[in-house]
Amino acid sequence: MTTAQGEAVRISAIAAGGEGVGRLADGRAVFIPRTAPGDLVEAVEVERKARFARARPGRLIEPGPDRVAPRCVHYDRDQCGGCQLQHLSSRGQREVRSAVVGEALRRLARLETPNPGIEPSDVEWGYRTRLTLGMRAGGRVIGLHKLGQPDRLFDLERCEIAAEELNTLWAALSGHRGLLPPHAERLVLRLARDGARHLIVEAGPGPAWSGAVELRRAMVELGQPLTIWWRPEGGAARVVSGESDAYPATAFEQVHPAMGDRVRRHALQLLDAARDQLVWDLYAGIGETTSALLEAGARVESVEIDGRAVSAAGPAVAPGVRRHTGAVEAVVGRLPAPDLIITNPPRTGMDAQVVSAIRRVTPVRLVYISCDPATLARDLARLLAPDAARPLRLSGVRSFDLFPQTSHVESVALLEAA
C-alpha cells in the first residue's frame, strides 16, 4: 500500500545501500534515500511492506549534524545514482561505512565484534580511473543512471569523482557523439596507470562499427589521444583504433588505484608470507599480489578466471609460480595444500565450493579482501564454523575508504588457525 501523505521521520542510521533508516509511527522501519543520521525529514509516497516501508524524502524539517551540500550538480538535480553519500561530511561517511561492516558481521555472521577501524582516502574527489556510461536514443543521451531507476539515464556533464583526465576526455568525446555507433549501449572510459586513455564501446544487436578511426582522429586533434576498443554483443573486446598491443583495458583493476595499492600492502602485511611457503592467490586479477608474494620468496598458486588478466600477469608457469586460468571453484580442488591463502573475490563473494576447499586444507593464515560487507559476513560465517578439522578464528577486520562519496567500502579480514 502506498500513501502520498507525508509523515515526519527521524533518521537513525544509514543502511548498506546508502539509504537512511528511521521509524514510522506504526513502528515499521522505513528506508529513505538521500537522508542523513539525525535528519528529521518528511517521508512522502510511503510504500508499506509487511515488515518495512520505503519512501521518498520530502521536506527537510531539521538537518542532522553531518549533512553537507553535495558538490556535484547532478546529485540532486538529476538524482544521480552513482554516488549515495555526497550529502554527508567525510567523517560522517566513514562512520557510516564502518557501521555497515560492523552490522553485517554481527547480524549475518553472528560475530561479537565492534565496528572496524577505517583508513581514510587521501583523495576524496577525482579519484576514479574508470567511468562507465549508458547510452540511449542513438547517442542523444549518454550518462549515468538515476537513483533507483536503472532504466533511466541523464546526460552527463561531468563526474566529480572521476579523474580530471577522464572528465576532459568525456568533454571532447561528447562533442563528437555523432561518430559513435547508434546501437552502442555502453561506453567505458578508462585511464591506465601510465596515463594512456582508453574507450571501450559495447554494442547491442547491429552491424559492425566502421567509425572508430575517424573518432580517434577527432580526439587526437583535440589533444585527447586514445585507444578505442569494440565489444560487439556476445563477443570479446578488441582494439579497432590505436595501439594494438595496448594493455588490456577490459581486465579488472581497482578504480581507485592508490587506495587499492594500500589495501594490498595491508593484506600482504597480515599474510606475512615467508620464503618457500606455499600461497594460494585466489581471484588474482592481473597478478599484482602474486608478484609481491614472489618477491617475498613465497611459492604461489595463482587463480584467475579472466584469461587476458592472466596473460598480462606473466607466463603460466615460471620459477615459483603456476598461474591457472579458470573459475576458482573449478580449479581450487586440484591445488596442493597451502600454508597461506589470500582471496579477493568479486562482490558476490566466494562460491561455496571454494569455502569447502579452504576448510579442508586449513591454512595457517587466510586474508580475505572484500568489497561487500554482506558477502564477507556470509563467507566468514562459513569459514569459521567449528566443525573443520583445524578451525579458524577471526583475528581482526580493517576497512578502507576506497570509494568516497559512495556507500561502497573495502575491508580486509585476517583469519588464523585456532
LINZIBEL-V807578 format. One line per field, one symbol per residue. ss: DSSP state (2 for helix, 1 for strand, 0 for the rest). burial: + if it has 16 or more other ideal C-beta (glycine too) atoms within 10 Angstrom, else -. A space follows every 10 residues. Layout:
BEGIN
ss = ???
burial = ???
END
This chain:
BEGIN
ss = 0110001111 0011000001 1110000011 1100000001 1111111100 0111111111 1100001000 0022222001 0000000102 2222222222 2222222000 0000001110 0000000101 1111112220 1111110011 1111100000 0102222222 2222002220 0001111111 1000001111 1110000000 0222222222 2000001111 1000000111 1000000000 0000002222 2222222222 2000000111 1100000222 2222200011 1111002222 2220001100 1111100222 2222000001 1110000000 0222222222 2000111111 0022222222 2220000000 0111111111 0000000001 11111110
burial = -----++-++ +--+++-+++ ++-+----++ ++++++++++ ++++-+-+-- --++++++-- ---+-++--+ -+-++--+++ ++++++++-+ -+++++++++ +++++--++- +---++-++- +---+-++++ +++++---+- +++++++--- -+++++-+++ +++--++-++ -+++--+-++ +-+++-++++ +----+++++ +++-----+- ++--++-++- ---+-+++++ ++----+-++ ++----++++ +++++++-++ -+++-+++-+ +-+---++++ ++++++++++ ++++-+-+++ ++++++-+++ ++++------ +-+++--++- ++--+--+++ +++++---++ +--++++++- ++++++++++ ++++++++++ -+++---+-- -+-+--++++ ++++++++++ +++++---
END
